[in-house]
Amino acid sequence: MAVEPIFYGGTLRGRFIAAATRRDETAAQRLSLLVDGEEDLAAQREDAWVILSAGIQWAARALASSGVTGTDETPIQDSEDAFGRAQHLERQLFTLSQLPGFHDREALLVDSIKRACYAAAELGPIQGGRLATFGRTPSVVAQVDPGLADLQEVGGDVGDALQRLDELGLGDIVTEASKALTA
């Protein structure tokens, strides 16, 4: 029986590792040194872009294993990129749903990354999907600080996707998490 870590507080990194290793205590112990990260929310936002960019690569790998190509794997740099990538992943999920056979496990992985992208769209500095101008009068959308709950949601969803990647045999939790967190 695997030990499931319950991690309601903490940082983005803590949520990411807790979700990824919820069924593998050995992996949790091996990754424990990478849990400690910045407590500062702006620094955690930068971590979010890094692990989300890794997550996009995992989603592309899962989609490709099912026969869906053309997934945009460019690194995510801000909330606008995250919002756009979430919409792109929705289209990729639709393409996956049109293929013959069952691809539920791959779809769940991609859906986890899509949810993380939508949560990351709220991290700012300008929220993704917001219009900066409307009509003829340009207006500046107010900048926002990242919220702890949004950061934790991103970490949890990307960690869930990594755990699913491992289940699919397309990657190893320790290897992939180490690459993502030391990038």
C-alpha positions in Angstrom: 0.0 0.0 0.0 1.4 3.4 -1.0 1.5 6.3 1.4 -0.5 9.3 0.1 1.0 12.5 1.2 -1.6 15.1 2.2 -0.3 18.5 1.4 -2.8 21.3 1.7 -0.4 24.2 2.3 3.0 25.1 1.1 4.6 26.1 -2.1 4.0 25.3 -5.7 7.0 22.9 -5.6 5.6 21.1 -2.6 2.2 20.6 -4.2 3.9 19.5 -7.5 6.0 16.8 -5.8 3.2 15.7 -3.4 0.8 15.1 -6.3 3.4 13.5 -8.5 4.6 11.1 -5.8 1.3 10.3 -4.1 1.6 6.6 -4.9 5.4 6.3 -4.7 7.0 7.0 -1.3 10.5 6.2 -2.7 10.1 8.9 -5.3 8.9 11.3 -2.7 12.0 10.7 -0.6 14.3 11.1 -3.6 12.6 14.4 -4.5 12.3 15.8 -1.0 15.4 18.0 -1.4 13.7 19.8 -4.4 10.6 20.7 -2.4 12.2 23.6 -0.7 11.8 26.6 -2.9 11.1 30.3 -2.7 8.2 31.4 -0.4 7.9 34.6 -2.4 4.9 34.4 -4.7 6.6 36.2 -7.6 9.4 33.6 -7.5 6.9 30.8 -7.3 5.2 32.3 -10.4 8.6 31.9 -12.3 8.7 28.2 -11.0 5.2 27.8 -12.4 6.3 28.8 -15.9 9.1 26.3 -15.8 7.1 23.3 -14.5 4.2 24.2 -16.8 6.6 24.2 -19.8 7.8 20.8 -18.8 4.2 19.7 -18.4 3.4 20.9 -22.0 6.2 18.6 -23.2 4.6 15.6 -21.3 1.2 16.4 -22.8 2.8 16.5 -26.3 4.5 13.1 -25.6 1.2 11.6 -24.5 -0.7 13.0 -27.5 2.0 11.8 -29.9 1.9 8.3 -28.4 -1.8 8.2 -29.4 -1.2 9.6 -32.8 -2.0 13.3 -32.3 0.8 15.6 -33.6 1.3 19.3 -33.8 1.2 20.1 -30.1 2.8 23.5 -29.4 5.7 22.9 -27.0 7.2 26.3 -26.8 8.0 27.4 -23.2 5.4 29.3 -21.3 6.6 32.7 -20.3 3.5 34.5 -18.9 -0.2 34.2 -18.2 -1.1 35.1 -21.7 1.0 32.1 -23.0 -0.7 29.9 -20.4 -4.2 30.9 -21.5 -3.4 30.4 -25.2 -1.8 27.0 -24.5 -4.9 25.9 -22.5 -7.0 26.7 -25.5 -4.6 24.8 -27.8 -4.8 21.8 -25.6 -8.6 21.8 -25.7 -8.3 21.6 -29.5 -5.8 18.8 -29.2 -8.1 16.9 -26.8 -10.9 17.2 -29.3 -8.6 15.8 -32.0 -7.7 12.9 -29.6 -11.4 12.2 -29.0 -11.9 11.7 -32.7 -9.4 8.9 -33.0 -10.5 5.3 -33.0 -9.9 3.4 -29.8 -9.7 4.4 -26.2 -7.3 7.1 -25.1 -8.6 8.0 -21.7 -5.3 7.8 -19.8 -3.6 10.1 -22.3 -6.7 12.5 -22.2 -6.5 12.7 -18.4 -2.9 13.7 -18.5 -3.5 16.3 -21.2 -6.6 17.6 -19.3 -4.5 18.0 -16.1 -2.0 20.2 -18.0 -4.9 22.1 -19.6 -6.4 22.8 -16.1 -2.9 23.9 -14.9 -2.6 26.3 -17.8 -6.0 27.9 -17.0 -5.0 28.3 -13.4 -1.6 29.8 -14.5 -3.5 32.3 -16.7 -4.6 33.9 -13.4 -1.0 34.3 -12.1 -0.4 37.6 -13.8 1.3 40.0 -14.1 -1.7 40.5 -16.5 -4.3 37.8 -16.4 -4.4 35.7 -19.5 -7.3 36.1 -21.9 -7.9 39.7 -20.9 -8.2 42.4 -23.5 -5.7 45.2 -23.2 -7.7 47.5 -25.5 -11.3 47.8 -26.2 -12.8 49.9 -29.0 -10.8 53.0 -30.0 -9.7 54.0 -26.5 -6.7 51.9 -25.4 -6.9 50.8 -21.8 -4.3 49.1 -19.6 -5.5 46.0 -17.8 -4.6 46.2 -14.1 -1.6 44.0 -13.1 -2.2 41.3 -10.5 0.0 39.5 -8.0 0.0 35.7 -8.1 -2.3 34.1 -5.7 -1.1 31.2 -3.5 -4.2 29.1 -4.3 -3.6 29.5 -8.0 0.1 28.5 -7.6 -0.9 25.5 -5.6 -3.4 24.5 -8.2 -0.8 24.7 -10.9 1.6 22.6 -8.9 -1.0 20.0 -8.1 -2.3 19.6 -11.6 1.1 19.4 -13.2 2.1 16.9 -10.5 -0.9 14.8 -11.3 0.0 14.9 -15.0 3.6 13.7 -14.1 2.1 10.8 -12.1 0.0 9.8 -15.1 3.0 10.1 -17.5 4.7 7.6 -15.3 1.7 5.3 -15.4 1.7 5.4 -19.2 5.4 4.4 -19.2 6.3 7.6 -21.0 8.6 9.0 -18.3 9.9 8.6 -14.8 8.7 10.7 -12.0 12.1 11.3 -10.4 13.9 12.0 -13.7 11.2 14.3 -15.1 10.6 16.2 -11.9 14.3 16.7 -11.3 14.7 18.1 -14.8 11.7 20.4 -14.4 12.8 21.8 -11.0 16.4 22.3 -11.8 15.9 23.9 -15.1 
